[in-house]
């Protein structure tokens, strides 16, 4: 691996992880994979690991805000499933094209295919 | 208020190669690297300020396609950190070594390290002879640290490494005592870390998986959806600028948005952001009149050119026709030899062919002549003005009246159409007033006597019960088009820069509010305040008080104006009545981690906290020497020796759980 053309900087012993173009690339584990592997190990009981300090799920009721304006939204448009706060917004929502309404739903994380 | 905020579109300045002075070269000066997922800050421990601050990103241009030339394919250089002048140009080629707040992609990390060491001017052969202080994420997985150590020791031959946690460095830098509740708002995560008398209670610390990058993405998407026309002008870097300079955290979000519901408040407080725009030629100092003139002139010139072309073609055709006719004469005279000679020159095969060509030419000439005549007529009488019904009067006052009138008509038609549409929609459904009315009319019709149809208006009844679009709506549709055209032409134009403005109302509060309400983007984790409350619950009341009186805010995202006040308010809400609390904001939330790490590297005990090369080879890559600002070291246990296939099944189960988590 340590050929002359491979070594680009004088201070380096070798290129550790950089691969020459054309060589097979090393696949890097994603954080998720690393955590899964970590979790599978028989840790001592008091060990604090990355996944164990995740924030708890929220216990407060989530508030609803109008998707387009951010105002408090008491209503849901049954057609597009968007939240809205007043009549004008409703008219606006109804005139929005599909891709925009889908975008708003995705932004809110409410675009589950199921349902 | 009409002050418009202009985006600055900051440009980065490429890093210089620093001088590698002999004191550095031979002094074994520690090098301090705050390896954050947003920015990397690098500097010598003897310096007051970091030598380099750059975004921890590299842009790897794709290999040139369509380069099959003789020269060997040139791989374009990889741009790193501040080398990237225009980040938007390479947005899709950006890579980072981070996955959330943990380094996972070590090829990129190696490139970043190359960048760091080469820009510091290090020129020793085969090693980087400096101990390194490197920050790492709170409770970094051992796997990640192992690869980092491998990289530093084996690729760069560094003599020693020490790892620490950025937020702890920042806390010690700010000298706020040894007990605090650290709230570290980073680029991908928010950490809440309780520290009591110098002991870090990692088991009670919590991490919210949300940070600056999510806030940027949220606002980016939000504004793109609000202004679909400007999708391309609304770039990530501009959003970042808006967040840095024009956003804040609301003291009471509900109260804040309630205020915005009022149109007056909106008008008075809305932020107008000017997007850069290209001044269209229509407003380049020419009046509408001049433009019209110019257009006319162009049209005339075009006509002239066309006419000239036609005439030229006509002359050409006539010339050819004459020649062909002459040849035809030849054969009629019986001069076959000469005829054969002549048709060779004209690429004609036979007498029939010749005849066909002649008739073709005749036709072409005729057509051309007609066209010329038509064009001449058109020139004589200029086109009648379109839409004669909607000609505005020239007098400005009358024009205003006319304009208002036209607008009113337009609205009226639109309303009528809407009403009709609504009625039709209602009619389709059962049990609506419209449907009932329709049924009534139908039954009435059935009962109508023989005189139905004697009057024309009788037939209108069908319009009222038809579910399809009728002739009325067609007529209205045409009228609408006419009115729209008239309005489009004569409506006074807004200056075009106003079309390129973003109006920010709640958005600058809405995006950072994600920190407190992750549910707004579908993240089901508890928000900052709720998680703090959760963390408090694990401690005795005395310790809680100790923590509450020293809530320490650090990290880049803690610089939102109003965050400190908001936290104080939230603490007031969650803490027992009349108990005290205090929030301290780091002096320099982004850089204090580096300063703290630098002080750490300069302390007398530094050598005891370093992992030496020998220790690395003896203890393995994941080994960590603990100190006051470090993570705790838990040696990775040996994996369970798998008995047959059971572990594979286990792993699958775990994987699924994680999918559910996020």
Interface residues (C-beta under 8 A of the other chain):
Chain A: X8 X9 X10 X11 X12 X13 X14 X15 X16 X17 X18 X19 X21 X25 X26 X28 X29 X30 X31 X32 X34 X35 X36 X37 X38 X39 X40 X41 X42 X43 X44 X46 X47 X48 X49 X50 X51 X52 X53 X54 X55 X56 X57 X58 X59 X60 X62 X63 X65 X68 X69 X70 X71 X72 X85 X100 X103 X104 X106 X107 X108 X109 X110
Chain B: X63 X75 X99 X100 X102 X104 X105 X106 X107 X109 X110 X111 X114 X117 X118 X122 X123 X124 X125 X126 X127 X128 X137 X138 X139 X140 X141 X142 X143 X144 X147 X150 X151 X154 X155 X156 X157 X202 X203 X205 X206 X207 X208 X209 X218 X221 X222 X224 X225 X226 X228 X254 X257 X258 X260 X261 X505 X506 X507 X510 X517 X518 X519 X520 X521 X522 X523 X524 X525 X526 X527 X530 X531 X534 X632 X634 X636 X637 X639 X640 X647 X650 X651 X654 X655 X658 X661
